[in-house]
Amino acid sequence: MKKWLLLLLFIVGFSWAIANFQGLSAQGKYDSLVLDFSEALSTAEIEDKVNALSEQFRVDVRYNSQFSQADHVFIAEGDAQRLAALKQSDLRQFTESVEPNYVYQASWVPNDPDYGKQWNLKNINMESAWQASRGQGTTVAVIDTGIAPVADLKRTRLVAGYDFVNDRPEATDDHGHGTHVAGTIAQSTNNNFGVAGIAYEAQLMPLKVLSRSGGGTVADIAEAIRFAADNGADVINMSLGGGGASELMQEAIEHAHRQGTVIVAAAGNAARSAVEYPARYPHVIGVAALDRAGQKAPYSNYGAGVDISAPGGSLAGNDSLGGILQNTINPRDGSSIFAAFQGTSMAAPHVAGVAALIRSIGIQNPDQIEQILQQSATAVKDDAANYFGTGRLNAGDAVSLALRKSFGFEGFMGWLRNGLFLGPRFWFDARAVNWGQKLLMLATAAVLAWLLRLPWNGSMIVGLVLGSVGLFILRCFHLVDLPHWPLRVLGSSLPELGGAFSGTNALNPLTANVLIAFGLIILLLSHPQWRWFALGSGVGMTACLAVSAFIAPQVMWLGSAALARGFLGVNALLCLVLVYLSAKTETRSV
């Protein structure tokens, strides 16, 4: 009995895990249907069919446009239920296809209202990069003035950090610089508020090393680097710098590099050919700043030590549109504001964010990530002074190159874990099944079986699962270009089988009733082992019908929700009574 209970718990637990996949395989939205009539039909014949169709389904059927008459293409309002009914009608013999009139959208663009002001994200080809990676599963340490809980970081997850200035766990920003930098890396995105961030599904680790005045010591910065590397940071961003080499900091950087951490730092804002520390150290990606036109920002340092360039903005003449816009705080009162800053401090987090996208794909070696960033950068000719390093940051090309290089065990695991269109979420589509409803069916069936005191043996449990939810894990496993109906059948409970064959989620009244349970009990009740399968199936069907009646009653040919609910409810009650009487008879005979 224990092993069967463990099996049931495993099924529930694994189903819950799969239920947490949001599902990215395209489901398609539509509120109308496309009917492509055979071109062999005459105009008069088509008009007769259209008129009959309009009367039968009480729907307006019309040409899609003035150009549709030659191809006999019509549009009719309808949903999945009407689509299923049309496919089952004799209309199919007069049409070449009857299908959803899907609504397609433009390529994905975040809905943040001020995204249009973020020229910097357009300049680095972010929309292309977002198609493949958004930083999921990575952690970026922001070694700066801390991070404040502003409104547009509400959906961004922060992991535990540390305040090395005040020696305390809470690394809250009292300056605004660190919060602004954090926003470029992972501002909450597609939340109908504010602006967007580059790797917005990444986690941020706030490490405060700069005080309210904006200054900080080598000792604090070195300790923060070690803390980040030892606590799971995949990428470190340091939008800070100064003169003077430090062995302590260089040792910390070497330690982080050995741990597999990518380190990014700002080149400095002195407009001179002298990149500041820590950007000058080996294993640190030094970032110069670009203005809106993609030219070297007037203030940016350049020369040896610049590895790549990225948007840093230029506020010439107080033109805020030329700056990097993110959500931060007003240092005077700590209030949340949207402000445009400029500096190599703003350029570095662009590179750190794209490094997180690459890391999310599955590239783990920090040297390889740096190579991808540099090889994918848009090269600039005639750059004798090394304003641009290997070129201008290109997020779209960087992610594309990372995908090509990710073949191999590490890349494959990253692909499985974090991929958007190429990962498990492409195959497991949670929206194909209402998981909450499915789990409720299974739980209800288990409770009913316990109340009826059915024995928890293998036969009963299999019947219970098959009757209530079917092999519902497999129902969501889609193989592109292969027919889905075999998996839909495997993933359907007994009452859902009729709808599975016809390709609809609506229940077919021919299978969603007491008759299947009655037939199984009549056939198997006398068998010493299979009788429990029959009784378990009856209990499962009771749960399936009852939950469907309560939550989302959809029954073919029963247009009214009240009528569908009544039909399902009555049959659920009949199933329960049938199982109760049969189980009682079995108990007496035993």
C-alpha distance (Angstrom), angle and dihedral (degrees) to the residues before:
residue distance angle dihedral
M1 . . .
K2 3.80 . .
K3 3.79 93.8 .
W4 3.79 90.9 53.1
L5 3.77 91.3 49.5
L6 3.81 88.6 50.8
L7 3.80 89.4 50.2
L8 3.79 90.7 52.0
L9 3.81 91.2 48.9
F10 3.81 89.7 49.2
I11 3.80 91.3 51.9
V12 3.80 91.2 49.7
G13 3.80 93.3 45.1
F14 3.78 95.5 46.6
S15 3.77 90.6 45.8
W16 3.79 90.2 52.1
A17 3.81 90.0 51.6
I18 3.77 92.6 50.8
A19 3.80 88.8 46.0
N20 3.78 89.4 63.8
F21 3.79 91.0 64.7
Q22 3.76 106.0 101.7
G23 3.76 92.3 -152.7
L24 3.78 122.6 -129.9
S25 3.76 102.5 -166.7
A26 3.79 106.7 116.1
Q27 3.80 111.7 -97.5
G28 3.76 97.2 176.8
K29 3.79 128.1 -135.6
Y30 3.76 122.7 -128.5
D31 3.79 141.7 155.2
S32 3.79 98.0 -174.9
L33 3.80 139.0 49.9
V34 3.81 133.0 -131.1
L35 3.80 118.3 -135.5
D36 3.80 115.1 -168.7
F37 3.80 107.1 -168.4
S38 3.77 120.6 -154.1
E39 3.77 113.1 -89.4
A40 3.80 88.5 -138.1
L41 3.80 89.8 72.8
S42 3.77 120.8 91.8
T43 3.78 122.3 -122.3
A44 3.81 90.7 -107.1
E45 3.82 92.0 51.2
I46 3.79 91.2 49.9
E47 3.80 92.0 49.3
D48 3.83 89.7 52.6
K49 3.80 90.9 50.9
V50 3.79 93.1 46.3
N51 3.81 92.7 49.2
A52 3.80 91.6 48.6
L53 3.78 90.3 47.8
S54 3.81 92.0 50.2
E55 3.79 91.7 51.3
Q56 3.80 95.8 44.2
F57 3.81 96.1 48.9
R58 3.82 98.0 25.1
V59 3.76 91.8 -128.5
D60 3.78 134.7 129.8
V61 3.82 110.8 -111.2
R62 3.81 114.9 -167.9
Y63 3.78 142.4 159.8
N64 3.79 112.6 -86.4
S65 3.82 91.5 -130.4
Q66 3.79 141.9 -28.3
F67 3.78 87.7 -80.9
S68 3.80 94.3 56.5
Q69 3.80 98.2 76.2
A70 3.79 95.1 80.8
D71 3.80 92.1 53.1
H72 3.83 94.6 36.7
V73 3.82 93.1 -126.8
F74 3.82 115.3 164.7
I75 3.80 134.1 -177.9
A76 3.80 126.0 -144.9
E77 3.78 131.3 177.2
G78 3.78 112.0 -110.4
D79 3.77 151.3 126.0
A80 3.80 135.8 -139.7
Q81 3.78 92.6 -72.0
R82 3.79 93.3 53.1
L83 3.80 90.4 44.3
A84 3.80 89.9 55.2
A85 3.80 91.5 48.1
L86 3.80 92.0 50.2
K87 3.79 91.9 49.6
Q88 3.78 90.4 52.3
S89 3.80 94.0 48.4
D90 3.80 126.0 85.7
L91 3.79 87.7 -100.6
R92 3.80 89.4 93.7
Q93 3.81 92.9 74.2
F94 3.81 90.8 58.9
T95 3.80 98.5 44.8
E96 3.77 136.0 67.0
S97 3.79 91.2 -148.8
V98 3.79 142.5 -4.6
E99 3.79 110.9 -164.6
P100 3.81 145.3 144.6
N101 3.80 116.4 -75.3
Y102 3.79 92.4 -132.0
V103 3.79 120.9 -155.6
Y104 3.80 111.3 -132.1
Q105 3.78 123.8 -160.2
A106 3.76 135.9 -151.0
S107 3.82 116.3 -95.0
W108 3.79 112.6 -66.7
V109 3.77 114.8 -73.2
P110 3.81 121.4 170.2
N111 3.79 115.9 -108.4
D112 3.80 95.1 -135.2
P113 3.83 103.2 133.8
D114 3.82 95.6 -134.6
Y115 3.79 95.7 43.8
G116 3.80 88.5 105.9
K117 3.80 89.3 66.1
Q118 3.81 92.0 57.6
W119 3.79 97.8 90.5
N120 3.80 87.4 161.2
L121 3.82 92.3 69.2
K122 3.79 91.2 48.7
N123 3.79 90.0 49.6
I124 3.80 93.3 57.3
N125 3.83 93.8 45.8
M126 3.79 95.4 -113.7
E127 3.80 97.6 162.8
S128 3.79 90.1 62.4
A129 3.81 91.6 47.9
W130 3.81 92.9 50.3
Q131 3.80 89.9 60.7
A132 3.81 89.2 71.8
S133 3.81 108.7 22.7
R134 3.77 140.0 15.6
G135 3.78 99.1 175.8
Q136 3.78 99.7 -94.0
G137 3.79 114.5 170.3
T138 3.80 96.5 18.6
T139 3.80 132.3 110.4
V140 3.81 122.9 -148.3
A141 3.79 118.4 -163.7
V142 3.80 113.7 -146.8
I143 3.82 107.2 -155.2
D144 3.78 100.0 -166.6
T145 3.81 140.9 86.5
G146 3.81 92.6 -35.1
I147 3.79 130.1 -99.6
A148 3.81 124.9 -82.6
P149 3.84 120.9 -150.4
V150 3.82 95.5 -112.5
A151 3.78 121.4 171.4
D152 3.81 96.8 -102.0
L153 3.81 93.0 54.2
K154 3.79 92.1 55.1
R155 3.81 94.4 106.5
T156 3.81 94.3 39.5
R157 3.77 113.7 97.3
L158 3.80 117.7 -127.6
V159 3.80 119.4 -160.5
A160 3.78 124.9 -155.5
G161 3.80 114.4 -66.7
Y162 3.79 135.9 161.0
D163 3.80 142.3 -117.1
F164 3.81 105.7 -132.6
V165 3.80 91.9 177.5
N166 3.80 94.8 61.4
D167 3.83 96.9 20.3
R168 3.80 97.8 -121.8
P169 3.83 137.5 116.3
E170 3.82 97.5 -113.7
A171 3.81 108.7 83.8
T172 3.81 98.2 -169.3
D173 3.79 119.6 168.9
D174 3.82 117.3 -118.5
H175 3.80 95.4 168.4
G176 3.83 109.2 46.5
H177 3.80 98.9 -130.5
G178 3.82 97.3 97.2
T179 3.80 93.6 45.6
H180 3.80 90.6 51.9
V181 3.81 91.0 50.0
A182 3.82 90.9 47.5
G183 3.80 89.4 53.0
T184 3.79 92.8 57.3
I185 3.79 89.4 52.3
A186 3.79 100.6 43.5
Q187 3.81 114.4 -6.6
S188 3.80 109.6 166.1
T189 3.81 103.0 -90.7
N190 3.79 137.4 -160.2
N191 3.80 89.3 17.7
N192 3.82 97.8 122.0
F193 3.78 89.6 -111.2
G194 3.77 137.6 96.8
V195 3.78 119.4 -37.4
A196 3.80 140.7 -31.8
G197 3.81 135.8 -103.0
I198 3.79 131.4 -147.3
A199 3.83 104.8 -122.3
Y200 3.79 96.0 20.3
E201 3.81 95.1 162.5
A202 3.80 91.2 57.1
Q203 3.81 123.9 98.4
L204 3.78 122.0 -115.5
M205 3.80 125.2 -139.2
P206 3.84 111.3 -159.2
L207 3.81 113.8 -147.2
K208 3.78 114.4 176.3
V209 3.82 114.5 -152.6
L210 3.81 99.4 142.4
S211 3.78 120.7 73.8
R212 3.77 129.5 -138.7
S213 3.81 88.3 -82.2
G214 3.83 91.0 55.6
G215 3.81 97.7 -110.9
G216 3.78 130.2 117.8
T217 3.81 141.1 170.3
V218 3.78 132.4 -108.1
A219 3.81 90.3 -122.0
D220 3.81 93.3 56.5
I221 3.80 92.7 45.3
A222 3.81 92.7 49.1
E223 3.81 91.7 49.7
A224 3.80 90.3 48.4
I225 3.81 91.1 52.8
R226 3.81 90.8 53.0
F227 3.80 91.7 44.6
A228 3.81 91.1 53.0
A229 3.80 94.0 48.0
D230 3.81 93.1 46.2
N231 3.80 93.9 47.6
G232 3.77 101.4 53.0
A233 3.81 105.5 -86.9
D234 3.80 111.3 157.8
V235 3.80 93.9 -171.6
I236 3.82 132.2 24.8
N237 3.79 121.6 -156.8
M238 3.79 119.6 -162.9
S239 3.79 112.1 -177.8
L240 3.78 90.2 179.9
G241 3.76 139.3 81.7
G242 3.77 150.0 156.2
G243 3.77 145.6 170.7
G244 3.76 127.2 -68.9
A245 3.77 130.0 59.5
S246 3.78 120.2 -110.0
E247 3.79 125.8 -159.1
L248 3.80 89.5 -160.6
M249 3.81 92.0 57.4
Q250 3.78 93.2 42.1
E251 3.81 90.2 53.4
A252 3.80 89.4 50.3
I253 3.81 90.2 50.8
E254 3.80 91.2 49.4
H255 3.81 89.5 49.8
A256 3.82 92.0 50.9
H257 3.79 91.4 47.5
R258 3.80 90.9 52.9
Q259 3.78 88.2 51.3
G260 3.81 89.0 57.5
T261 3.81 97.8 -106.3
V262 3.79 121.8 148.4
I263 3.82 111.3 -135.9
V264 3.81 122.6 -155.7
A265 3.82 126.6 -178.1
A266 3.80 139.9 175.7
A267 3.81 118.7 -103.2
G268 3.82 93.6 -139.6
N269 3.79 137.8 -104.2
A270 3.81 104.4 -109.1
A271 3.83 95.7 103.4
R272 3.78 91.3 -127.7
S273 3.78 138.5 118.5
A274 3.77 93.7 -102.7
V275 3.79 119.4 93.6
E276 3.79 112.2 -149.6
Y277 3.78 129.4 -125.7
P278 3.01 133.1 -67.3
A279 3.83 88.7 29.3
R280 3.84 89.2 60.1
Y281 3.80 95.3 59.4
P282 3.81 121.5 100.5
H283 3.83 113.7 -99.1
V284 3.81 90.6 29.8
I285 3.83 120.0 109.1
G286 3.80 106.0 -135.8
V287 3.81 113.3 -150.6
A288 3.81 126.9 -156.9
A289 3.81 122.1 -161.9
L290 3.82 130.6 -109.5
D291 3.78 129.0 -160.9
R292 3.79 125.5 -133.5
A293 3.81 91.8 -82.6
G294 3.80 91.5 54.4
Q295 3.80 94.1 -107.3
K296 3.78 126.8 126.3
A297 3.79 108.7 -75.5
P298 3.83 110.0 -116.1
Y299 3.81 93.7 -117.5
S300 3.82 99.0 44.0
N301 3.78 121.5 116.9
Y302 3.79 115.4 -129.5
G303 3.79 142.8 178.0
A304 3.80 129.8 66.1
G305 3.78 111.1 13.0
V306 3.81 96.8 36.1
D307 3.81 106.2 118.5
I308 3.79 100.3 170.7
S309 3.81 140.3 -9.1
A310 3.81 129.9 -128.1
P311 3.81 138.5 172.0
G312 3.80 111.8 -66.0
G313 3.78 98.4 157.7
S314 3.76 133.9 -132.4
L315 3.79 123.4 -123.0
A316 3.80 96.4 -166.6
G317 3.79 109.0 167.9
N318 3.82 90.8 5.5
D319 3.80 90.3 -71.4
S320 3.80 100.5 163.1
L321 3.81 91.0 -169.9
G322 3.77 88.6 70.2
G323 3.80 93.7 57.1
I324 3.78 133.0 80.9
L325 3.80 107.5 -93.1
Q326 3.82 119.4 -147.6
N327 3.78 139.8 140.1
T328 3.80 115.1 -91.8
I329 3.81 140.3 138.8
N330 3.75 134.3 -82.9
P331 3.83 102.4 -117.7
R332 3.80 91.2 -147.7
D333 3.78 96.9 63.3
G334 3.83 105.4 0.8
S335 3.79 93.5 -116.9
S336 3.80 120.5 151.6
I337 3.80 114.1 -102.3
F338 3.79 139.9 164.2
A339 3.77 109.2 -124.7
A340 3.81 137.9 170.4
F341 3.81 114.8 -131.7
Q342 3.78 132.1 -178.9
G343 3.80 132.0 -151.2
T344 3.76 145.9 86.8
S345 3.81 81.5 -82.5
M346 3.81 85.9 70.8
A347 3.82 93.0 44.5
A348 3.82 96.9 53.7
P349 3.84 96.5 60.9
H350 3.81 89.7 55.5
V351 3.80 88.2 62.2
A352 3.82 92.7 41.6
G353 3.80 90.4 51.9
V354 3.80 93.3 50.5
A355 3.82 89.4 46.3
A356 3.82 86.8 57.4
L357 3.82 90.1 52.0
I358 3.80 90.0 52.9
R359 3.80 91.6 45.8
S360 3.79 89.9 50.7
I361 3.80 90.8 57.3
G362 3.79 89.5 60.0
I363 3.81 106.9 -92.8
Q364 3.82 103.5 133.1
N365 3.79 106.2 168.8
P366 3.83 109.0 95.1
D367 3.80 92.8 -148.2
Q368 3.79 90.5 53.4
I369 3.80 91.0 49.2
E370 3.80 89.7 52.0
Q371 3.80 90.1 49.0
I372 3.80 91.1 51.5
L373 3.80 91.2 50.4
Q374 3.79 91.6 50.5
Q375 3.80 98.1 40.2
S376 3.81 92.1 49.8
A377 3.82 94.7 46.2
T378 3.78 116.8 112.5
A379 3.79 103.3 -106.3
V380 3.80 120.6 -129.1
K381 3.80 118.5 -147.7
D382 3.79 122.9 -140.1
D383 3.80 94.8 24.0
A384 3.80 97.2 148.5
A385 3.81 93.2 153.7
N386 3.82 92.2 50.4
Y387 3.78 95.8 -121.4
F388 3.81 91.4 155.0
G389 3.81 107.5 30.5
T390 3.81 107.5 -148.8
G391 3.80 89.1 -14.1
R392 3.78 145.2 -80.9
L393 3.81 117.5 -30.5
N394 3.82 112.2 -101.0
A395 3.80 111.3 -171.5
G396 3.80 95.2 -175.3
D397 3.79 94.2 52.9
A398 3.81 91.6 42.0
V399 3.80 92.7 55.7
S400 3.80 91.6 43.6
L401 3.80 91.0 51.7
A402 3.80 90.6 46.6
L403 3.79 90.7 54.2
R404 3.80 90.6 53.2
K405 3.80 91.8 48.1
S406 3.78 95.4 44.3
F407 3.80 94.3 81.4
G408 3.81 107.9 120.5
F409 3.80 135.2 64.7
E410 3.82 97.6 -62.5
G411 3.76 92.3 42.6
F412 3.78 91.7 45.8
M413 3.80 91.7 52.3
G414 3.78 91.1 48.5
W415 3.77 89.0 47.9
L416 3.80 90.4 53.6
R417 3.78 93.4 44.0
N418 3.77 104.5 41.6
G419 3.79 109.9 11.6
L420 3.79 117.5 124.9
F421 3.78 106.2 -161.1
L422 3.81 96.0 9.9
G423 3.80 101.0 42.9
P424 3.80 137.9 79.2
R425 3.77 91.6 -73.7
F426 3.76 87.9 65.5
W427 3.78 90.4 57.8
F428 3.80 101.4 33.6
D429 3.77 107.4 57.9
A430 3.79 110.5 -173.4
R431 3.78 93.0 -173.0
A432 3.80 90.2 67.9
V433 3.79 88.2 72.6
N434 3.77 133.1 33.0
W435 3.80 96.4 -124.1
G436 3.76 95.8 -172.7
Q437 3.78 89.9 55.9
K438 3.80 92.0 45.5
L439 3.78 94.4 51.6
L440 3.79 90.3 46.9
M441 3.80 89.3 54.6
L442 3.79 91.4 51.8
A443 3.80 93.0 46.5
T444 3.82 91.6 47.7
A445 3.80 90.9 50.2
A446 3.81 91.4 50.3
V447 3.82 91.6 50.6
L448 3.81 92.3 48.5
A449 3.81 91.4 49.3
W450 3.79 89.5 51.5
L451 3.82 92.2 48.6
L452 3.80 90.9 49.2
R453 3.82 88.7 48.5
L454 3.76 94.3 -128.2
P455 3.83 114.4 172.1
W456 3.83 113.8 -101.5
N457 3.77 96.1 -128.7
G458 3.79 128.0 139.3
S459 3.78 96.4 -97.6
M460 3.77 94.2 51.3
I461 3.83 93.7 47.1
V462 3.81 92.9 49.4
G463 3.79 90.1 49.8
L464 3.81 90.6 46.2
V465 3.81 92.5 53.4
L466 3.79 95.0 41.9
G467 3.78 92.6 48.5
S468 3.80 96.2 46.7
V469 3.81 108.1 34.3
G470 3.79 110.5 -9.5
L471 3.80 119.5 -143.3
F472 3.79 85.5 -38.1
I473 3.82 95.6 170.3
L474 3.78 89.8 67.0
R475 3.77 93.0 47.4
C476 3.81 89.3 74.9
F477 3.80 97.1 47.1
H478 3.79 105.5 105.5
L479 3.80 122.7 -171.8
V480 3.77 109.7 -163.1
D481 3.83 115.5 -117.7
L482 3.79 92.8 8.8
P483 3.81 122.1 105.0
H484 3.77 113.3 -93.3
W485 3.78 99.1 -155.4
P486 3.86 96.7 88.0
L487 3.79 90.0 55.5
R488 3.79 92.1 42.8
V489 3.80 88.2 54.6
L490 3.80 92.5 48.7
G491 3.78 89.5 47.3
S492 3.79 96.5 49.7
S493 3.76 128.8 90.5
L494 3.78 119.7 -129.7
P495 3.83 94.2 -92.0
E496 3.82 89.9 49.3
L497 3.80 97.2 52.3
G498 3.79 94.7 93.9
G499 3.78 92.3 54.7
A500 3.80 91.8 44.1
F501 3.80 92.8 60.4
S502 3.80 92.1 48.0
G503 3.80 93.2 46.2
T504 3.80 98.8 -117.5
N505 3.80 135.0 115.4
A506 3.79 90.8 -137.8
L507 3.81 114.6 103.9
N508 3.77 118.4 -111.6
P509 3.83 110.1 -131.3
L510 3.82 89.0 -143.7
T511 3.81 90.6 68.0
A512 3.80 102.3 20.2
N513 3.78 95.3 75.8
V514 3.78 142.9 79.8
L515 3.82 95.2 -88.4
I516 3.81 97.5 85.5
A517 3.81 91.6 50.4
F518 3.80 89.6 46.1
G519 3.81 92.0 50.4
L520 3.81 93.6 48.2
I521 3.80 92.4 49.4
I522 3.81 92.8 47.4
L523 3.81 91.9 49.9
L524 3.80 100.3 40.3
L525 3.80 108.0 26.8
S526 3.77 93.0 97.0
H527 3.80 94.1 50.2
P528 3.84 112.5 98.9
Q529 3.80 95.1 -135.1
W530 3.81 108.9 16.4
R531 3.78 92.5 55.7
W532 3.78 88.2 76.1
F533 3.79 89.4 52.6
A534 3.81 88.9 54.2
L535 3.80 93.1 48.2
G536 3.83 91.7 45.6
S537 3.80 89.9 50.5
G538 3.78 90.1 51.5
V539 3.79 91.6 51.6
G540 3.81 90.5 47.2
M541 3.79 91.7 50.1
T542 3.79 89.8 49.4
A543 3.80 89.9 55.6
C544 3.81 93.9 44.2
L545 3.80 94.2 50.4
A546 3.80 94.4 42.2
V547 3.80 95.6 49.3
S548 3.81 91.4 44.3
A549 3.79 89.9 51.6
F550 3.77 91.9 49.6
I551 3.82 100.5 42.9
A552 3.80 113.1 26.0
P553 3.79 115.3 -3.6
Q554 3.81 109.1 -163.5
V555 3.78 117.7 158.8
M556 3.80 124.9 167.2
W557 3.79 114.9 -107.4
L558 3.80 91.6 8.8
G559 3.78 101.6 98.8
S560 3.78 96.7 177.9
A561 3.81 116.9 83.0
A562 3.82 89.2 -148.2
L563 3.80 91.3 53.1
A564 3.80 91.5 47.4
R565 3.80 91.5 48.1
G566 3.79 91.3 50.9
F567 3.80 92.8 48.1
L568 3.80 93.4 49.9
G569 3.79 93.7 42.2
V570 3.80 94.1 51.9
N571 3.80 92.6 48.1
A572 3.81 91.5 46.9
L573 3.78 89.4 53.9
L574 3.81 91.8 47.5
C575 3.82 90.2 51.0
L576 3.78 91.0 51.0
V577 3.80 93.2 49.2
L578 3.80 90.8 46.7
V579 3.80 92.9 51.9
Y580 3.80 92.4 44.3
L581 3.81 93.2 52.8
S582 3.81 92.7 43.4
A583 3.81 93.1 48.0
K584 3.79 90.2 47.7
T585 3.81 90.0 51.8
E586 3.81 90.4 49.2
T587 3.79 91.6 50.5
R588 3.79 91.3 52.7
S589 3.79 92.9 47.2
V590 3.80 91.6 49.9
